[in-house]
Amino acid sequence: MIKALAAVLLMAALGACASMGGAPMAARFDGGKLVNSAGMTLYTFDKDAAGSGKSTCNGPCAVNWPPLRAADTDRASGDWSVVTRDDGSKQWAYRGKPVYLWTKDQKPGDKTGDGVNKVWHIVAQ
């Protein structure tokens, strides 16, 4: 019961932060890994340099690894930052690394992208 209450309070606090331009409500930790609002696993790419403010996964790469999109009005907060992609769109980054989905994950909880080409990794807590 106390854990459930703590979870509800944490979600309310996160919602308040997101409404002030903080971390994306589209992402949360579930089972030790970062997922989007639909429960789909989020990944980082080794070729993205942490803190560079840039994604190196563009064009065909971004078709297979869609970025976790940020709105133009979203702002950095805590571990979250926003990078501008080559096409001018915005993408969320966690601890300086842009965050992506994997098109081959079919249902919440799938993590088939972990370890692809030894350069894609789930974002673990």
C-alpha positions as CSV (number, residue, x, y, z in Angstrom):
1,M,0.0,0.0,0.0
2,I,2.8,2.4,0.9
3,K,4.7,1.6,-2.4
4,A,1.5,2.2,-4.4
5,L,1.0,5.6,-2.7
6,A,4.6,6.5,-3.3
7,A,4.2,5.6,-7.0
8,V,1.1,7.7,-7.3
9,L,2.9,10.7,-5.6
10,L,5.9,10.2,-7.8
11,M,3.8,10.2,-11.0
12,A,2.0,13.3,-9.9
13,A,5.3,15.1,-9.2
14,L,6.7,14.0,-12.6
15,G,3.6,15.3,-14.3
16,A,4.0,18.6,-12.6
17,C,7.7,18.8,-13.8
18,A,6.7,17.9,-17.3
19,S,4.1,20.6,-17.5
20,M,6.8,23.0,-16.6
21,G,9.0,22.0,-19.5
22,G,10.9,19.2,-17.7
23,A,11.4,15.5,-18.5
24,P,9.2,14.1,-21.1
25,M,6.0,12.4,-19.9
26,A,6.5,10.2,-22.9
27,A,9.2,8.3,-21.0
28,R,9.5,6.5,-17.7
29,F,11.5,3.6,-16.1
30,D,9.7,0.3,-16.0
31,G,11.3,-2.9,-14.9
32,G,14.7,-1.2,-14.8
33,K,14.6,0.1,-18.4
34,L,13.4,3.3,-20.0
35,V,10.2,3.0,-22.0
36,N,7.9,5.4,-23.8
37,S,4.3,6.1,-22.8
38,A,3.2,3.0,-24.7
39,G,5.7,0.8,-22.8
40,M,8.0,0.4,-25.7
41,T,11.7,0.1,-24.9
42,L,14.0,3.1,-25.5
43,Y,17.6,2.8,-26.7
44,T,20.9,4.7,-27.1
45,F,23.4,4.5,-29.9
46,D,27.1,4.2,-29.2
47,K,28.0,6.5,-32.2
48,D,26.1,9.4,-30.4
49,A,28.6,11.3,-28.3
50,A,27.1,12.1,-24.8
51,G,26.6,15.8,-24.4
52,S,27.3,16.6,-28.1
53,G,23.7,17.9,-28.6
54,K,23.6,15.9,-31.8
55,S,22.1,12.6,-33.1
56,T,24.2,10.7,-35.6
57,C,21.2,8.4,-36.5
58,N,19.5,10.1,-39.5
59,G,18.0,9.2,-42.8
60,P,17.6,5.4,-43.2
61,C,19.0,4.8,-39.7
62,A,16.1,6.9,-38.2
63,V,13.6,4.9,-40.1
64,N,14.6,1.8,-38.2
65,W,15.4,3.7,-35.0
66,P,12.8,6.4,-34.7
67,P,13.9,9.2,-32.3
68,L,11.9,10.0,-29.1
69,R,10.5,13.3,-30.4
70,A,10.4,16.4,-28.3
71,A,8.3,19.5,-29.0
72,D,9.9,22.8,-30.0
73,T,8.7,24.1,-26.6
74,D,10.3,21.3,-24.5
75,R,13.3,22.3,-22.4
76,A,16.1,20.4,-20.6
77,S,15.6,19.4,-17.0
78,G,17.7,17.2,-14.8
79,D,18.9,14.2,-16.7
80,W,16.9,15.2,-19.8
81,S,18.0,17.5,-22.6
82,V,16.7,18.2,-26.1
83,V,18.9,17.9,-29.2
84,T,18.2,19.3,-32.7
85,R,18.3,16.7,-35.4
86,D,19.7,17.2,-38.9
87,D,16.2,17.7,-40.2
88,G,15.6,20.5,-37.6
89,S,13.2,18.3,-35.5
90,K,13.8,17.9,-31.8
91,Q,14.7,14.7,-29.9
92,W,14.9,13.9,-26.2
93,A,18.3,12.8,-24.8
94,Y,18.8,11.1,-21.5
95,R,22.1,11.9,-19.7
96,G,23.3,13.5,-22.9
97,K,22.6,10.6,-25.2
98,P,19.7,10.8,-27.8
99,V,17.0,8.2,-27.2
100,Y,15.4,6.0,-29.8
101,L,12.7,3.3,-30.4
102,W,13.4,0.2,-32.5
103,T,10.9,-0.7,-35.2
104,K,11.3,-4.5,-34.7
105,D,10.0,-4.3,-31.1
106,Q,6.3,-5.2,-31.6
107,K,4.8,-5.0,-28.1
108,P,5.5,-3.4,-24.7
109,G,8.4,-5.0,-23.0
110,D,10.1,-6.2,-26.2
111,K,13.8,-5.3,-26.2
112,T,15.0,-7.0,-29.4
113,G,17.1,-3.9,-30.2
114,D,19.5,-4.4,-27.3
115,G,22.9,-5.3,-28.6
116,V,22.1,-4.8,-32.3
117,N,25.4,-4.5,-34.2
118,K,26.9,-4.1,-30.7
119,V,26.1,-0.4,-30.8
120,W,22.5,-0.2,-29.6
121,H,21.6,-0.5,-26.0
122,I,18.5,-0.3,-23.7
123,V,18.6,2.6,-21.3
124,A,18.9,1.0,-17.9
125,Q,18.2,2.6,-14.6
